[in-house]
Amino acid sequence: MAAEGSDPAAGTAAAPAVRQDVAVKYVVRKLALGGVVGIIFFSVSGGPYGLEDTIGESGAGMGLLLIMITPIIWSLPTALMVAELATTIPAEGGYYHWGKTALGPFWGFNLTWWMWVTGIVDLALYPVLFVDYSAYFFPILQESELVRWLVAVTLVWVFAYVNIRGASVVGDSSKLFLVIVLLPFVLVTILGLFKMQFNPFEPFVFEGVSLPVAFGAGLFVVMWNYMGWDGLSTVMGEIRDPRRDYPRALAITLPVITLIYLIPTLVCLAVVGATDVDWTAGAYNVVAAKVGGPWLGTLMTITAMISAIGLYSAWLLQYSRIPFSLASDGYLSPWFTRLHPRFRTPSRAIVIQAAICSVLVLSAFGSLVAIDVTIYACALLLEFASLIVLRKKRPDIERPFRVPGGWLGVGLITLFPVLVIAAAVYFQVLDVGLVQGIGWALIGLATGPIIYYVLRPSKRRRGVDYWFDFEAGELRDTGAAREGPPLEPTEEDGSP
């Protein structure tokens, strides 16, 4: 992860605790704008696959409404917050250092741990999706659990190797995957324009379902399909010009993802209606076959497989940097911080993440989406808190991108996600009860403080403590000399 032209033995500010006794003989490419766009696309979306249940559970009109308003009240505020924090603290580890710098080590650790918990669930979903879509061509994948597992694990390790080769390789593959994934939806939209026969907004909700219930049923699904804007921040040290390219990539991908969700779904509903097709996973494949014939349905299935690959590869890139960052700051063993001698990537962290995924890859995670979103939402709220605290206590630092509108703008972009999260949790509890609605999510959240206090003695023994130096624009090791965050030097570590 050393920059081009830098001393290869010197390491980077992004990986301060890395052993530096192996000379680098190869030029390591960093992510440019196109690669950043491709990875963010697959971090958040990967195409409309997964949105089908929004229509099936909420109704055509309510589903389309949720697809239209969620990017405004959920994605846009998050993207603006991420753009400011990412350009203010462009450090490898991303949100870990946002939270640590603004809120102290306790909350910085919890924010990152919660992201990792959701990541373990998310990462194992995508090889499973790949196997499910592949079963369309290879029926044995529906008959043999062993074959299913072997195919899924093969995918896990092939793209673990791609990740080991570097972020730029993941970025290049993501750009290619993006074009392939968009192609069948463009074709379905164009051909479907000549076959529309239904009002795509009818029924607004299904008979016997109230508006609040329909709204709540689809909200978690849409939130899950619109989250992940902050994911690539963990790889900030591997982006060529993060302060310029991260905000630009967010500005490109937000409207692209919104349109690729909305327009094909709108046209598909106008072609087949909301009741003639079972709007669950795989509905787009059925509609594609109705619109263009079997060849288009087959193409849609192939691109669904590619989408699952792109999602897995992009998220492995980001989640593998979490143990790397925590180890660099002393919480985990320095073993995780060793870089590959040729590609300068945290290969051991990538291998561990892939190994965990291999174990969990065929577990039944579908029912965990609501828990996943709830834990992620709590971590996201800490990111908004970091934005507010940094604005208040460090108004003088350089901010290449600022949320427009001053404090009013910051207040509004924070208010909307808070309301969305509150509504999602309320309807989830209303639908399935308190324990199933948030009980398991609370248990997942509780692991953060527990693990923090378990690991804190190890961090102190290692004497490693990295903080972002705003004047130097990089991470600095203050070691045992500093106790507590720069913003609150009278507190030991920012914990309650």
Secondary structure, DSSP 8 states (H G I E B T S, - for coil): ---TTS-TTS--TTSTT----S---S----B-HHHHHHHHHHHHTSSSTT-HHHHHHH-HHHHHHHHHHHIIIIIHHHHHHHHHHHHHS--TTTHHHHHHHHH-HHHHHHHHHHHHHHHHHHHHHHHHHHHHHHTTT-THHHH-HHHHHHHHHHHHHHHHHHHHT-HHHHHHHHHHHHHHHHHHHHHHHHHHTTS--S-TT-SSS-TT--HHHHHHHHHHHHHHHT--TTGGGGGGGGBSSHHHHHHHHHHHHHHHHHHHHHHHHHHHHHHHTTTSS--STTHHHHHHHHHH-HHHHHHHHHHHHHHHHHHHHHHHHHHTHHHHHHHHTTSS-GGGG---TTT-S-HHHHHHHHHHHHHHTTS--GGGHHHHHHHHHHHHHHHHHHHHHHHHH-TTS--SS--TTHHHHHHHHHHHHHHHHHHHHHHHHHHH-HIIIIIHHHHHHHHHHHHHHHHHHHHHHHT--EEEETTTTEEEE-GGG--S-TT-TTSSSS--
